Amino acid sequence: MSNDNVLKEDKAQQSTERGFRFLKDPLFFTSSVLVKNPQRVEAISMIMGLCLLVYTLAQKKLRQELEASGISVKN
């Protein structure tokens, strides 16, 4: 891979990593309440993965619609 391709791939992973950042947060309530056995770990992982998928798809659609209409949102 060229240096440009490696940099592009690395930057693309940052959005995914941002989505999972909250799972490492010590304040995340499921670590102390729900995750007591392996089946619950699997279940919460699947639910959170699906939530991140829906969030990412909605964000992509919103960005496409904003770009198409020429509207921008300030950070």
Phi and psi in radians as a Rosetta constraint file:
Dihedral C 1 N 2 CA 2 C 2 CIRCULARHARMONIC -1.367 0.35
Dihedral N 2 CA 2 C 2 N 3 CIRCULARHARMONIC 2.859 0.35
Dihedral C 2 N 3 CA 3 C 3 CIRCULARHARMONIC -1.060 0.35
Dihedral N 3 CA 3 C 3 N 4 CIRCULARHARMONIC -0.665 0.35
Dihedral C 3 N 4 CA 4 C 4 CIRCULARHARMONIC -1.125 0.35
Dihedral N 4 CA 4 C 4 N 5 CIRCULARHARMONIC -0.710 0.35
Dihedral C 4 N 5 CA 5 C 5 CIRCULARHARMONIC -1.166 0.35
Dihedral N 5 CA 5 C 5 N 6 CIRCULARHARMONIC -0.701 0.35
Dihedral C 5 N 6 CA 6 C 6 CIRCULARHARMONIC -1.091 0.35
Dihedral N 6 CA 6 C 6 N 7 CIRCULARHARMONIC -0.784 0.35
Dihedral C 6 N 7 CA 7 C 7 CIRCULARHARMONIC -1.100 0.35
Dihedral N 7 CA 7 C 7 N 8 CIRCULARHARMONIC -0.741 0.35
Dihedral C 7 N 8 CA 8 C 8 CIRCULARHARMONIC -1.085 0.35
Dihedral N 8 CA 8 C 8 N 9 CIRCULARHARMONIC -0.792 0.35
Dihedral C 8 N 9 CA 9 C 9 CIRCULARHARMONIC -1.127 0.35
Dihedral N 9 CA 9 C 9 N 10 CIRCULARHARMONIC -0.697 0.35
Dihedral C 9 N 10 CA 10 C 10 CIRCULARHARMONIC -1.121 0.35
Dihedral N 10 CA 10 C 10 N 11 CIRCULARHARMONIC -0.760 0.35
Dihedral C 10 N 11 CA 11 C 11 CIRCULARHARMONIC -1.164 0.35
Dihedral N 11 CA 11 C 11 N 12 CIRCULARHARMONIC -0.545 0.35
Dihedral C 11 N 12 CA 12 C 12 CIRCULARHARMONIC -1.176 0.35
Dihedral N 12 CA 12 C 12 N 13 CIRCULARHARMONIC -0.499 0.35
Dihedral C 12 N 13 CA 13 C 13 CIRCULARHARMONIC -1.317 0.35
Dihedral N 13 CA 13 C 13 N 14 CIRCULARHARMONIC -0.364 0.35
Dihedral C 13 N 14 CA 14 C 14 CIRCULARHARMONIC -1.080 0.35
Dihedral N 14 CA 14 C 14 N 15 CIRCULARHARMONIC -0.635 0.35
Dihedral C 14 N 15 CA 15 C 15 CIRCULARHARMONIC -1.174 0.35
Dihedral N 15 CA 15 C 15 N 16 CIRCULARHARMONIC -0.645 0.35
Dihedral C 15 N 16 CA 16 C 16 CIRCULARHARMONIC -1.179 0.35
Dihedral N 16 CA 16 C 16 N 17 CIRCULARHARMONIC -0.766 0.35
Dihedral C 16 N 17 CA 17 C 17 CIRCULARHARMONIC -1.116 0.35
Dihedral N 17 CA 17 C 17 N 18 CIRCULARHARMONIC -0.613 0.35
Dihedral C 17 N 18 CA 18 C 18 CIRCULARHARMONIC -1.067 0.35
Dihedral N 18 CA 18 C 18 N 19 CIRCULARHARMONIC -0.641 0.35
Dihedral C 18 N 19 CA 19 C 19 CIRCULARHARMONIC -1.149 0.35
Dihedral N 19 CA 19 C 19 N 20 CIRCULARHARMONIC -0.565 0.35
Dihedral C 19 N 20 CA 20 C 20 CIRCULARHARMONIC -1.644 0.35
Dihedral N 20 CA 20 C 20 N 21 CIRCULARHARMONIC -0.052 0.35
Dihedral C 20 N 21 CA 21 C 21 CIRCULARHARMONIC -1.004 0.35
Dihedral N 21 CA 21 C 21 N 22 CIRCULARHARMONIC -0.686 0.35
Dihedral C 21 N 22 CA 22 C 22 CIRCULARHARMONIC -1.144 0.35
Dihedral N 22 CA 22 C 22 N 23 CIRCULARHARMONIC -0.409 0.35
Dihedral C 22 N 23 CA 23 C 23 CIRCULARHARMONIC -1.161 0.35
Dihedral N 23 CA 23 C 23 N 24 CIRCULARHARMONIC -0.449 0.35
Dihedral C 23 N 24 CA 24 C 24 CIRCULARHARMONIC -1.529 0.35
Dihedral N 24 CA 24 C 24 N 25 CIRCULARHARMONIC -0.160 0.35
Dihedral C 24 N 25 CA 25 C 25 CIRCULARHARMONIC -1.166 0.35
Dihedral N 25 CA 25 C 25 N 26 CIRCULARHARMONIC 2.230 0.35
Dihedral C 25 N 26 CA 26 C 26 CIRCULARHARMONIC -1.112 0.35
Dihedral N 26 CA 26 C 26 N 27 CIRCULARHARMONIC -0.339 0.35
Dihedral C 26 N 27 CA 27 C 27 CIRCULARHARMONIC -1.459 0.35
Dihedral N 27 CA 27 C 27 N 28 CIRCULARHARMONIC -0.081 0.35
Dihedral C 27 N 28 CA 28 C 28 CIRCULARHARMONIC -1.149 0.35
Dihedral N 28 CA 28 C 28 N 29 CIRCULARHARMONIC 2.046 0.35
Dihedral C 28 N 29 CA 29 C 29 CIRCULARHARMONIC -1.122 0.35
Dihedral N 29 CA 29 C 29 N 30 CIRCULARHARMONIC -0.470 0.35
Dihedral C 29 N 30 CA 30 C 30 CIRCULARHARMONIC -1.200 0.35
Dihedral N 30 CA 30 C 30 N 31 CIRCULARHARMONIC -0.403 0.35
Dihedral C 30 N 31 CA 31 C 31 CIRCULARHARMONIC -1.085 0.35
Dihedral N 31 CA 31 C 31 N 32 CIRCULARHARMONIC -0.559 0.35
Dihedral C 31 N 32 CA 32 C 32 CIRCULARHARMONIC -1.809 0.35
Dihedral N 32 CA 32 C 32 N 33 CIRCULARHARMONIC -0.296 0.35
Dihedral C 32 N 33 CA 33 C 33 CIRCULARHARMONIC -1.801 0.35
Dihedral N 33 CA 33 C 33 N 34 CIRCULARHARMONIC -0.896 0.35
Dihedral C 33 N 34 CA 34 C 34 CIRCULARHARMONIC -1.735 0.35
Dihedral N 34 CA 34 C 34 N 35 CIRCULARHARMONIC -0.479 0.35
Dihedral C 34 N 35 CA 35 C 35 CIRCULARHARMONIC -1.608 0.35
Dihedral N 35 CA 35 C 35 N 36 CIRCULARHARMONIC 1.414 0.35
Dihedral C 35 N 36 CA 36 C 36 CIRCULARHARMONIC -1.961 0.35
Dihedral N 36 CA 36 C 36 N 37 CIRCULARHARMONIC -0.283 0.35
Dihedral C 36 N 37 CA 37 C 37 CIRCULARHARMONIC -2.545 0.35
Dihedral N 37 CA 37 C 37 N 38 CIRCULARHARMONIC 2.877 0.35
Dihedral C 37 N 38 CA 38 C 38 CIRCULARHARMONIC -1.027 0.35
Dihedral N 38 CA 38 C 38 N 39 CIRCULARHARMONIC -0.609 0.35
Dihedral C 38 N 39 CA 39 C 39 CIRCULARHARMONIC -1.135 0.35
Dihedral N 39 CA 39 C 39 N 40 CIRCULARHARMONIC -0.652 0.35
Dihedral C 39 N 40 CA 40 C 40 CIRCULARHARMONIC -1.247 0.35
Dihedral N 40 CA 40 C 40 N 41 CIRCULARHARMONIC -0.608 0.35
Dihedral C 40 N 41 CA 41 C 41 CIRCULARHARMONIC -1.079 0.35
Dihedral N 41 CA 41 C 41 N 42 CIRCULARHARMONIC -0.801 0.35
Dihedral C 41 N 42 CA 42 C 42 CIRCULARHARMONIC -1.085 0.35
Dihedral N 42 CA 42 C 42 N 43 CIRCULARHARMONIC -0.762 0.35
Dihedral C 42 N 43 CA 43 C 43 CIRCULARHARMONIC -1.134 0.35
Dihedral N 43 CA 43 C 43 N 44 CIRCULARHARMONIC -0.824 0.35
Dihedral C 43 N 44 CA 44 C 44 CIRCULARHARMONIC -1.175 0.35
Dihedral N 44 CA 44 C 44 N 45 CIRCULARHARMONIC -0.585 0.35
Dihedral C 44 N 45 CA 45 C 45 CIRCULARHARMONIC -1.137 0.35
Dihedral N 45 CA 45 C 45 N 46 CIRCULARHARMONIC -0.737 0.35
Dihedral C 45 N 46 CA 46 C 46 CIRCULARHARMONIC -1.148 0.35
Dihedral N 46 CA 46 C 46 N 47 CIRCULARHARMONIC -0.774 0.35
Dihedral C 46 N 47 CA 47 C 47 CIRCULARHARMONIC -1.099 0.35
Dihedral N 47 CA 47 C 47 N 48 CIRCULARHARMONIC -0.795 0.35
Dihedral C 47 N 48 CA 48 C 48 CIRCULARHARMONIC -1.167 0.35
Dihedral N 48 CA 48 C 48 N 49 CIRCULARHARMONIC -0.657 0.35
Dihedral C 48 N 49 CA 49 C 49 CIRCULARHARMONIC -1.082 0.35
Dihedral N 49 CA 49 C 49 N 50 CIRCULARHARMONIC -0.759 0.35
Dihedral C 49 N 50 CA 50 C 50 CIRCULARHARMONIC -1.141 0.35
Dihedral N 50 CA 50 C 50 N 51 CIRCULARHARMONIC -0.682 0.35
Dihedral C 50 N 51 CA 51 C 51 CIRCULARHARMONIC -1.087 0.35
Dihedral N 51 CA 51 C 51 N 52 CIRCULARHARMONIC -0.755 0.35
Dihedral C 51 N 52 CA 52 C 52 CIRCULARHARMONIC -1.138 0.35
Dihedral N 52 CA 52 C 52 N 53 CIRCULARHARMONIC -0.630 0.35
Dihedral C 52 N 53 CA 53 C 53 CIRCULARHARMONIC -1.095 0.35
Dihedral N 53 CA 53 C 53 N 54 CIRCULARHARMONIC -0.852 0.35
Dihedral C 53 N 54 CA 54 C 54 CIRCULARHARMONIC -1.086 0.35
Dihedral N 54 CA 54 C 54 N 55 CIRCULARHARMONIC -0.756 0.35
Dihedral C 54 N 55 CA 55 C 55 CIRCULARHARMONIC -1.053 0.35
Dihedral N 55 CA 55 C 55 N 56 CIRCULARHARMONIC -0.796 0.35
Dihedral C 55 N 56 CA 56 C 56 CIRCULARHARMONIC -1.138 0.35
Dihedral N 56 CA 56 C 56 N 57 CIRCULARHARMONIC -0.747 0.35
Dihedral C 56 N 57 CA 57 C 57 CIRCULARHARMONIC -1.120 0.35
Dihedral N 57 CA 57 C 57 N 58 CIRCULARHARMONIC -0.716 0.35
Dihedral C 57 N 58 CA 58 C 58 CIRCULARHARMONIC -1.158 0.35
Dihedral N 58 CA 58 C 58 N 59 CIRCULARHARMONIC -0.710 0.35
Dihedral C 58 N 59 CA 59 C 59 CIRCULARHARMONIC -1.109 0.35
Dihedral N 59 CA 59 C 59 N 60 CIRCULARHARMONIC -0.746 0.35
Dihedral C 59 N 60 CA 60 C 60 CIRCULARHARMONIC -1.084 0.35
Dihedral N 60 CA 60 C 60 N 61 CIRCULARHARMONIC -0.805 0.35
Dihedral C 60 N 61 CA 61 C 61 CIRCULARHARMONIC -1.077 0.35
Dihedral N 61 CA 61 C 61 N 62 CIRCULARHARMONIC -0.753 0.35
Dihedral C 61 N 62 CA 62 C 62 CIRCULARHARMONIC -1.084 0.35
Dihedral N 62 CA 62 C 62 N 63 CIRCULARHARMONIC -0.783 0.35
Dihedral C 62 N 63 CA 63 C 63 CIRCULARHARMONIC -1.084 0.35
Dihedral N 63 CA 63 C 63 N 64 CIRCULARHARMONIC -0.708 0.35
Dihedral C 63 N 64 CA 64 C 64 CIRCULARHARMONIC -1.109 0.35
Dihedral N 64 CA 64 C 64 N 65 CIRCULARHARMONIC -0.761 0.35
Dihedral C 64 N 65 CA 65 C 65 CIRCULARHARMONIC -1.159 0.35
Dihedral N 65 CA 65 C 65 N 66 CIRCULARHARMONIC -0.713 0.35
Dihedral C 65 N 66 CA 66 C 66 CIRCULARHARMONIC -1.113 0.35
Dihedral N 66 CA 66 C 66 N 67 CIRCULARHARMONIC -0.733 0.35
Dihedral C 66 N 67 CA 67 C 67 CIRCULARHARMONIC -1.144 0.35
Dihedral N 67 CA 67 C 67 N 68 CIRCULARHARMONIC -0.735 0.35
Dihedral C 67 N 68 CA 68 C 68 CIRCULARHARMONIC -1.133 0.35
Dihedral N 68 CA 68 C 68 N 69 CIRCULARHARMONIC -0.602 0.35
Dihedral C 68 N 69 CA 69 C 69 CIRCULARHARMONIC -1.563 0.35
Dihedral N 69 CA 69 C 69 N 70 CIRCULARHARMONIC -0.157 0.35
Dihedral C 69 N 70 CA 70 C 70 CIRCULARHARMONIC 1.354 0.35
Dihedral N 70 CA 70 C 70 N 71 CIRCULARHARMONIC 0.288 0.35
Dihedral C 70 N 71 CA 71 C 71 CIRCULARHARMONIC -1.690 0.35
Dihedral N 71 CA 71 C 71 N 72 CIRCULARHARMONIC 2.546 0.35
Dihedral C 71 N 72 CA 72 C 72 CIRCULARHARMONIC -2.253 0.35
Dihedral N 72 CA 72 C 72 N 73 CIRCULARHARMONIC 2.749 0.35
Dihedral C 72 N 73 CA 73 C 73 CIRCULARHARMONIC -2.093 0.35
Dihedral N 73 CA 73 C 73 N 74 CIRCULARHARMONIC 2.242 0.35
Dihedral C 73 N 74 CA 74 C 74 CIRCULARHARMONIC -1.303 0.35
Dihedral N 74 CA 74 C 74 N 75 CIRCULARHARMONIC 2.539 0.35
